Amino acid sequence: QVQLVESGGGLVQAGGSLRLSCAASGRTFSSYAMGWFRQAPGKDRECVAAISWSGRNTNYANSVKGRLTVSRDNAKNTVYLQMNSMKPEDTAAYYCAAGPTTTYDRPTYTYWGQGTQVTVSS
C-alpha cells in the first residue's frame, strides 16, 4: 500500500517556475514507477511525465518536453516535478501516481494522490 500526497501547487505568472512534490508513505515506494498527471477543467487526465523506480528512465509528453523535469529521491520517498517556462495552458490539477512501469497509460497506475492545483496567469 502506498499513500501519496502532493504539494507545491499555486498561482504563477507565465514564464515562471514551480516545483511540485509528491511524498509517499510505505516501505515499497522505491519499487514503483511514478507518474505525474494533470487534468484541466473539461479535459481528460493526461500523463505529462513518468520516471522509473530507479530514476534512470524518464518519459515526457511532447507538450512539456524541455520545460518539465521529473526526478525522485527514494531515500526521502519523494518524487518531484520541476516546471519552468510555464504557460497558461499548464493550468490544471496535478496528480502523482504510482505503478509498476513507466508508462503514459493511466489505468496502469495503482495509487493516486489527491492532487494539487496549478494556475498560470497570462
Phi, psi and omega in degrees: 000133178231130174251137186237136179227117179272154175205167175103357178289170179163196181257131180219150177280154176305137184092348181276186184228153172216152171237121176268147175237151176226108181266132183247143171253152181114142185285346186262012183308316186292350179268356183255141163287153182234142178234149170249127179241161173218152180219117175269157180306130178078004181239161177288156175284128183237147177277129178254336181200150177215151182220140181288170183299327182276340185090356184284330183246133178226151176227147180224146171292147182303327185291345183239357181303134180088348181244328181249143178226125178259141178210167180213154175232099184292334177293332180257002182054045185223141172240146186237156171225105177273125183241119180241165179047050188290151184237156177305329180288354173280352180298123183182169165275132182252134183234142168257155183212151180243137180205180186280337183220163178277101186213159174272355189283109185305314182296345180291333185278136188265318186243142184227147170274180184272348177096155175221137186275134174239127179233126180248119180267147182269000000 
